[in-house]
């Protein structure tokens, strides 16, 4: 199973490229919003999607994009093409935020994604993705767990913590200071 490719692009069409890796050309589906130039070398993180009747490669510039793609295709009703469409409409951070804040309108605004699939994405991925949006503001998962538990015991929702954590100053050192900052800056 492939996980990474490095090579020159020898053909580029909307959403598909062929990468030459020393004489072997791999056809890779990529985000159509990216502009891959012919004869330029690229490194791609690969998802090798295999079913009984096909074997497709999906390539991403970052491991974060690949991780979000793989999370999205675990949601019922979301295949690789729909996941690529979602990633073309928002970066992984924006998608994580939409899931964490239950922003169904973000997903419904994407062509081919209706209300039912939007709701399934949020419900099925909330536990996988919502913590990622929050944890980014903290130096470790343990620190996040401690601060978020304290805030949830005070009545905060995870989605509120996620939104507010993005504007939290990085110079707050102790968990106590972080909880105090949340209390001061929340509009409860």
N, C-alpha and C positions, 0 to 999 in steps of 0.2 A: 504494500500500500504506500502510495506517495504521500509525503508530508511537506516537501519543500522542493522548489525548482529554481535554478539560477542559469540564466542563459540570455541569448539575444532574441529579440522579437523579430521574426522574419515575415509576419503577416499580421495585420491589425484591421479588424472590422468592428463595427459597433457591438461591444459586449463580448467579443471573442478575439483571442490572439493565438498565434502559434509561436512557441518558445523553442528555439534550437539549443539543445544542451549537448554539444559535442557530436553533432550528426544525427541526433534523434529529435524529431519535432513533436512537441506535445500541444494539442489543441486545448486551450484553457478558457473557460468562461470567466470573464472579469466584470467588475462594475462598469457599466457603460459611461458613467460620469468621469472615469479616469481616461487619460490620454496617453496611450502607450505608443512610443515612437519606434518605427522600424529601424533595425540595426543598432538599437541601444540595448544594453544589458540590464536586466531586472532580476530581482530576487522576489519570489512569490511564496507565501505560505499556502499550502494546497489542502483542499478537502477533496478526497477521492470518493465520489458518490457512486455506489454500485447497487444495482438492482438486477433482477433476473434477465432483463432485456436491454440493459445499458450500463455503460461505465463512463462517467463524466468527471472532468476535473474542474474545480472552481478555485480561482486564485485571488489572493488578497495581499495588499502591500504590508499589512501589519498583523501580528498574531492576535491583536484585539479584534480586528475585523473578522478574522477566521473564527474566533471564539464566539462572537455574536452571531455569525452565520450558523454555526453548529447549534447554538442555543435555539435560534429561531426555527430551524427545521425539526426540532423535537416537539414543537407545538402542533397539535392536531389541526390539520388543514393547511399547514404551511410547508410547501415543498421548496426545493432549491431555487426555482425561478421566482417564487414569491419572496423568499428571503433575500435574494439579490435585489429585487425591486425595493424592498424595505430599506436595505443598506444604501441603495442609490438615493434615497430620500432623507437620510439622516445618518450621521456618524454613530458609532457604538455608544458614545456618551449620551447623545440625544435620545436614542432608542431606549437605553437603560432608564433615563429620566422619565420618558413617556410611560414605561412599564411601572416604575416605582410610584409615579403620581397618578396612575390609572387614567392616562390621557387617551381615551378611546378615539377621540377626534384626530389625533396624529395618525393613527393607523388607518382610519376610515378615509382619510384624505389621499391615501396611496391607491393608485389604480390597481384594481383586482383584489383589493382587501375590503371586505364588507364588515358589517356590524358583528356578525357571529364570529368570524375569524379574528377580528380585533379583540373581542372579549376573550376568546380562547387564548390568544397570545398573552394578554395581561394576566389571566388567571393561572395559566400553566407556567409562565416564566417569572412571575413575581418573586417567588422564593429564591430563584436562581440569580436574578439580575438586580433586584432592588437593593440588596445589601452592597453590591458593587458601587452603586451611585453614592451611597452614604460613606462607605469605607474610604473612598478616595480622600476625604478631608482629614483622615486620621492616620497616624503613623503605623498602626498595626490593627489587625482584626480584633485582638484582645482589648485594645483601647476602645475601638468602636463598640464592641459588645458591652463593655462596662458603661460607657457614656450613654449609649442608646437605651440600655436597660434602665438606667437612672431616669432618663427623660421619659420613657414609656410609662414608668411607674408614677410619673408626675402628670400623665395624661396626654403626652404627645403621641402622634401617630407616626409610623415609620416614614410615610410619604412627606409629612411636615418636616421631619428631621432631614430627609434627603434634600429638600428644597433649601432649607436654611443652612445646611452644612456647606453648601457651595460658596456662601459669602462669609463663612467663618474665617477669621484671621489665622494665618499659619503660625503666628508667634505665641499662641496660647499653649503653654507647656503642660500644665496639669489637667487631669480629667475634671477636677473641681472647677477650674477656670472655664473649661469648655461648657460645662453644665450651666454655670452662672451666665456665660455669654448667651447661650440659648434662651435662658429665662428672660434676660434683658431685651433680647432682640426678637422674641416671638410676639405675635399679635393675638395671643390666646384670649 
